[in-house]
Amino acid sequence: EAEKAADESERGMKVIENRAMKDEEKMELQEMQLKEAKHIAE
């Protein structure tokens, strides 16, 4: 029972980590798009 709970919490951590990585990628993409937009606007 304890092992099952540990497995589930580990799986939950991986899901959270994956979401965090996706958020970081989105932020980086938005920054790149912002820089491009500023460059085009100049």
PDB file of N, CA, C and O in Angstrom:
ATOM      1  N   GLU A   1       0.836  -1.211   0.000  1.00  0.00           N
ATOM      2  CA  GLU A   1       0.000   0.000   0.000  1.00  0.00           C
ATOM      3  C   GLU A   1       0.871   1.262   0.000  1.00  0.00           C
ATOM      4  O   GLU A   1       0.593   2.222  -0.719  1.00  0.00           O
ATOM      5  N   ALA A   2       1.924   1.243   0.815  1.00  0.00           N
ATOM      6  CA  ALA A   2       2.832   2.404   0.863  1.00  0.00           C
ATOM      7  C   ALA A   2       3.572   2.549  -0.466  1.00  0.00           C
ATOM      8  O   ALA A   2       3.805   3.660  -0.942  1.00  0.00           O
ATOM      9  N   GLU A   3       3.937   1.413  -1.054  1.00  0.00           N
ATOM     10  CA  GLU A   3       4.645   1.461  -2.341  1.00  0.00           C
ATOM     11  C   GLU A   3       3.754   2.065  -3.418  1.00  0.00           C
ATOM     12  O   GLU A   3       4.202   2.857  -4.246  1.00  0.00           O
ATOM     13  N   LYS A   4       2.486   1.677  -3.388  1.00  0.00           N
ATOM     14  CA  LYS A   4       1.536   2.199  -4.376  1.00  0.00           C
ATOM     15  C   LYS A   4       1.415   3.716  -4.229  1.00  0.00           C
ATOM     16  O   LYS A   4       1.390   4.440  -5.224  1.00  0.00           O
ATOM     17  N   ALA A   5       1.340   4.189  -2.996  1.00  0.00           N
ATOM     18  CA  ALA A   5       1.238   5.633  -2.754  1.00  0.00           C
ATOM     19  C   ALA A   5       2.497   6.336  -3.244  1.00  0.00           C
ATOM     20  O   ALA A   5       2.414   7.420  -3.822  1.00  0.00           O
ATOM     21  N   ALA A   6       3.657   5.733  -3.020  1.00  0.00           N
ATOM     22  CA  ALA A   6       4.923   6.325  -3.467  1.00  0.00           C
ATOM     23  C   ALA A   6       4.953   6.404  -4.988  1.00  0.00           C
ATOM     24  O   ALA A   6       5.376   7.411  -5.555  1.00  0.00           O
ATOM     25  N   ASP A   7       4.503   5.339  -5.644  1.00  0.00           N
ATOM     26  CA  ASP A   7       4.466   5.332  -7.112  1.00  0.00           C
ATOM     27  C   ASP A   7       3.565   6.455  -7.629  1.00  0.00           C
ATOM     28  O   ASP A   7       3.910   7.153  -8.582  1.00  0.00           O
ATOM     29  N   GLU A   8       2.416   6.616  -6.992  1.00  0.00           N
ATOM     30  CA  GLU A   8       1.466   7.634  -7.454  1.00  0.00           C
ATOM     31  C   GLU A   8       2.002   9.039  -7.228  1.00  0.00           C
ATOM     32  O   GLU A   8       1.813   9.917  -8.070  1.00  0.00           O
ATOM     33  N   SER A   9       2.676   9.265  -6.088  1.00  0.00           N
ATOM     34  CA  SER A   9       3.216  10.607  -5.841  1.00  0.00           C
ATOM     35  C   SER A   9       4.358  10.892  -6.802  1.00  0.00           C
ATOM     36  O   SER A   9       4.537  12.031  -7.235  1.00  0.00           O
ATOM     37  N   GLU A  10       5.136   9.861  -7.139  1.00  0.00           N
ATOM     38  CA  GLU A  10       6.235  10.036  -8.095  1.00  0.00           C
ATOM     39  C   GLU A  10       5.673  10.383  -9.472  1.00  0.00           C
ATOM     40  O   GLU A  10       6.195  11.256 -10.165  1.00  0.00           O
ATOM     41  N   ARG A  11       4.605   9.690  -9.857  1.00  0.00           N
ATOM     42  CA  ARG A  11       3.966   9.963 -11.143  1.00  0.00           C
ATOM     43  C   ARG A  11       3.436  11.400 -11.146  1.00  0.00           C
ATOM     44  O   ARG A  11       3.551  12.104 -12.149  1.00  0.00           O
ATOM     45  N   GLY A  12       2.864  11.824 -10.039  1.00  0.00           N
ATOM     46  CA  GLY A  12       2.348  13.186  -9.928  1.00  0.00           C
ATOM     47  C   GLY A  12       3.459  14.209 -10.090  1.00  0.00           C
ATOM     48  O   GLY A  12       3.275  15.232 -10.750  1.00  0.00           O
ATOM     49  N   MET A  13       4.615  13.935  -9.488  1.00  0.00           N
ATOM     50  CA  MET A  13       5.760  14.845  -9.610  1.00  0.00           C
ATOM     51  C   MET A  13       6.191  14.959 -11.063  1.00  0.00           C
ATOM     52  O   MET A  13       6.500  16.052 -11.539  1.00  0.00           O
ATOM     53  N   LYS A  14       6.213  13.836 -11.769  1.00  0.00           N
ATOM     54  CA  LYS A  14       6.627  13.855 -13.178  1.00  0.00           C
ATOM     55  C   LYS A  14       5.660  14.690 -14.000  1.00  0.00           C
ATOM     56  O   LYS A  14       6.077  15.436 -14.886  1.00  0.00           O
ATOM     57  N   VAL A  15       4.379  14.570 -13.714  1.00  0.00           N
ATOM     58  CA  VAL A  15       3.373  15.357 -14.439  1.00  0.00           C
ATOM     59  C   VAL A  15       3.615  16.843 -14.194  1.00  0.00           C
ATOM     60  O   VAL A  15       3.572  17.650 -15.122  1.00  0.00           O
ATOM     61  N   ILE A  16       3.871  17.195 -12.931  1.00  0.00           N
ATOM     62  CA  ILE A  16       4.111  18.601 -12.583  1.00  0.00           C
ATOM     63  C   ILE A  16       5.370  19.104 -13.272  1.00  0.00           C
ATOM     64  O   ILE A  16       5.392  20.219 -13.795  1.00  0.00           O
ATOM     65  N   GLU A  17       6.430  18.279 -13.276  1.00  0.00           N
ATOM     66  CA  GLU A  17       7.681  18.671 -13.930  1.00  0.00           C
ATOM     67  C   GLU A  17       7.455  18.883 -15.425  1.00  0.00           C
ATOM     68  O   GLU A  17       7.957  19.847 -16.003  1.00  0.00           O
ATOM     69  N   ASN A  18       6.699  17.984 -16.045  1.00  0.00           N
ATOM     70  CA  ASN A  18       6.424  18.115 -17.480  1.00  0.00           C
ATOM     71  C   ASN A  18       5.667  19.406 -17.764  1.00  0.00           C
ATOM     72  O   ASN A  18       5.948  20.099 -18.742  1.00  0.00           O
ATOM     73  N   ARG A  19       4.702  19.725 -16.901  1.00  0.00           N
ATOM     74  CA  ARG A  19       3.938  20.962 -17.094  1.00  0.00           C
ATOM     75  C   ARG A  19       4.853  22.165 -16.948  1.00  0.00           C
ATOM     76  O   ARG A  19       4.756  23.115 -17.726  1.00  0.00           O
ATOM     77  N   ALA A  20       5.735  22.136 -15.965  1.00  0.00           N
ATOM     78  CA  ALA A  20       6.662  23.251 -15.739  1.00  0.00           C
ATOM     79  C   ALA A  20       7.557  23.437 -16.957  1.00  0.00           C
ATOM     80  O   ALA A  20       7.818  24.566 -17.374  1.00  0.00           O
ATOM     81  N   MET A  21       8.028  22.329 -17.528  1.00  0.00           N
ATOM     82  CA  MET A  21       8.893  22.419 -18.703  1.00  0.00           C
ATOM     83  C   MET A  21       8.130  23.015 -19.881  1.00  0.00           C
ATOM     84  O   MET A  21       8.671  23.833 -20.624  1.00  0.00           O
ATOM     85  N   LYS A  22       6.880  22.606 -20.050  1.00  0.00           N
ATOM     86  CA  LYS A  22       6.071  23.148 -21.148  1.00  0.00           C
ATOM     87  C   LYS A  22       5.843  24.640 -20.949  1.00  0.00           C
ATOM     88  O   LYS A  22       5.878  25.409 -21.909  1.00  0.00           O
ATOM     89  N   ASP A  23       5.610  25.054 -19.699  1.00  0.00           N
ATOM     90  CA  ASP A  23       5.414  26.477 -19.418  1.00  0.00           C
ATOM     91  C   ASP A  23       6.674  27.259 -19.763  1.00  0.00           C
ATOM     92  O   ASP A  23       6.597  28.345 -20.336  1.00  0.00           O
ATOM     93  N   GLU A  24       7.850  26.701 -19.411  1.00  0.00           N
ATOM     94  CA  GLU A  24       9.115  27.375 -19.714  1.00  0.00           C
ATOM     95  C   GLU A  24       9.293  27.514 -21.218  1.00  0.00           C
ATOM     96  O   GLU A  24       9.728  28.557 -21.706  1.00  0.00           O
ATOM     97  N   GLU A  25       8.955  26.458 -21.949  1.00  0.00           N
ATOM     98  CA  GLU A  25       9.079  26.507 -23.408  1.00  0.00           C
ATOM     99  C   GLU A  25       8.159  27.578 -23.980  1.00  0.00           C
ATOM    100  O   GLU A  25       8.544  28.306 -24.895  1.00  0.00           O
ATOM    101  N   LYS A  26       6.952  27.673 -23.446  1.00  0.00           N
ATOM    102  CA  LYS A  26       6.005  28.693 -23.912  1.00  0.00           C
ATOM    103  C   LYS A  26       6.573  30.083 -23.655  1.00  0.00           C
ATOM    104  O   LYS A  26       6.496  30.960 -24.515  1.00  0.00           O
ATOM    105  N   MET A  27       7.150  30.283 -22.454  1.00  0.00           N
ATOM    106  CA  MET A  27       7.727  31.583 -22.109  1.00  0.00           C
ATOM    107  C   MET A  27       8.843  31.940 -23.076  1.00  0.00           C
ATOM    108  O   MET A  27       8.916  33.070 -23.557  1.00  0.00           O
ATOM    109  N   GLU A  28       9.716  30.973 -23.363  1.00  0.00           N
ATOM    110  CA  GLU A  28      10.829  31.221 -24.281  1.00  0.00           C
ATOM    111  C   GLU A  28      10.307  31.567 -25.673  1.00  0.00           C
ATOM    112  O   GLU A  28      10.817  32.479 -26.323  1.00  0.00           O
ATOM    113  N   LEU A  29       9.297  30.844 -26.124  1.00  0.00           N
ATOM    114  CA  LEU A  29       8.708  31.127 -27.437  1.00  0.00           C
ATOM    115  C   LEU A  29       8.138  32.540 -27.466  1.00  0.00           C
ATOM    116  O   LEU A  29       8.349  33.279 -28.427  1.00  0.00           O
ATOM    117  N   GLN A  30       7.416  32.915 -26.412  1.00  0.00           N
ATOM    118  CA  GLN A  30       6.814  34.244 -26.359  1.00  0.00           C
ATOM    119  C   GLN A  30       7.888  35.319 -26.372  1.00  0.00           C
ATOM    120  O   GLN A  30       7.723  36.350 -27.024  1.00  0.00           O
ATOM    121  N   GLU A  31       8.996  35.091 -25.652  1.00  0.00           N
ATOM    122  CA  GLU A  31      10.088  36.069 -25.638  1.00  0.00           C
ATOM    123  C   GLU A  31      10.681  36.225 -27.030  1.00  0.00           C
ATOM    124  O   GLU A  31      10.955  37.340 -27.476  1.00  0.00           O
ATOM    125  N   MET A  32      10.878  35.101 -27.714  1.00  0.00           N
ATOM    126  CA  MET A  32      11.435  35.152 -29.068  1.00  0.00           C
ATOM    127  C   MET A  32      10.491  35.910 -30.004  1.00  0.00           C
ATOM    128  O   MET A  32      10.934  36.733 -30.805  1.00  0.00           O
ATOM    129  N   GLN A  33       9.202  35.630 -29.901  1.00  0.00           N
ATOM    130  CA  GLN A  33       8.221  36.306 -30.748  1.00  0.00           C
ATOM    131  C   GLN A  33       8.194  37.801 -30.446  1.00  0.00           C
ATOM    132  O   GLN A  33       8.051  38.624 -31.350  1.00  0.00           O
ATOM    133  N   LEU A  34       8.334  38.143 -29.160  1.00  0.00           N
ATOM    134  CA  LEU A  34       8.338  39.547 -28.759  1.00  0.00           C
ATOM    135  C   LEU A  34       9.546  40.262 -29.352  1.00  0.00           C
ATOM    136  O   LEU A  34       9.420  41.370 -29.872  1.00  0.00           O
ATOM    137  N   LYS A  35      10.712  39.632 -29.276  1.00  0.00           N
ATOM    138  CA  LYS A  35      11.930  40.222 -29.844  1.00  0.00           C
ATOM    139  C   LYS A  35      11.772  40.416 -31.346  1.00  0.00           C
ATOM    140  O   LYS A  35      12.153  41.455 -31.885  1.00  0.00           O
ATOM    141  N   GLU A  36      11.213  39.421 -32.016  1.00  0.00           N
ATOM    142  CA  GLU A  36      11.008  39.520 -33.467  1.00  0.00           C
ATOM    143  C   GLU A  36      10.046  40.657 -33.786  1.00  0.00           C
ATOM    144  O   GLU A  36      10.277  41.431 -34.715  1.00  0.00           O
ATOM    145  N   ALA A  37       8.980  40.754 -33.022  1.00  0.00           N
ATOM    146  CA  ALA A  37       7.988  41.802 -33.256  1.00  0.00           C
ATOM    147  C   ALA A  37       8.618  43.179 -33.072  1.00  0.00           C
ATOM    148  O   ALA A  37       8.361  44.091 -33.859  1.00  0.00           O
ATOM    149  N   LYS A  38       9.443  43.334 -32.034  1.00  0.00           N
ATOM    150  CA  LYS A  38      10.115  44.621 -31.799  1.00  0.00           C
ATOM    151  C   LYS A  38      11.068  44.921 -32.949  1.00  0.00           C
ATOM    152  O   LYS A  38      11.161  46.059 -33.411  1.00  0.00           O
ATOM    153  N   HIS A  39      11.770  43.895 -33.405  1.00  0.00           N
ATOM    154  CA  HIS A  39      12.736  44.057 -34.490  1.00  0.00           C
ATOM    155  C   HIS A  39      12.018  44.514 -35.766  1.00  0.00           C
ATOM    156  O   HIS A  39      12.499  45.394 -36.480  1.00  0.00           O
ATOM    157  N   ILE A  40      10.873  43.907 -36.037  1.00  0.00           N
ATOM    158  CA  ILE A  40      10.099  44.257 -37.239  1.00  0.00           C
ATOM    159  C   ILE A  40       9.539  45.677 -37.098  1.00  0.00           C
ATOM    160  O   ILE A  40       9.471  46.422 -38.076  1.00  0.00           O
ATOM    161  N   ALA A  41       9.140  46.045 -35.880  1.00  0.00           N
ATOM    162  CA  ALA A  41       8.521  47.352 -35.641  1.00  0.00           C
ATOM    163  C   ALA A  41       9.520  48.494 -35.809  1.00  0.00           C
ATOM    164  O   ALA A  41       9.125  49.615 -36.130  1.00  0.00           O
ATOM    165  N   GLU A  42      10.802  48.227 -35.597  1.00  0.00           N
ATOM    166  CA  GLU A  42      11.812  49.296 -35.673  1.00  0.00           C
ATOM    167  C   GLU A  42      12.024  49.786 -37.089  1.00  0.00           C
ATOM    168  O   GLU A  42      12.839  50.679 -37.318  1.00  0.00           O
TER     169      GLU A  42
END
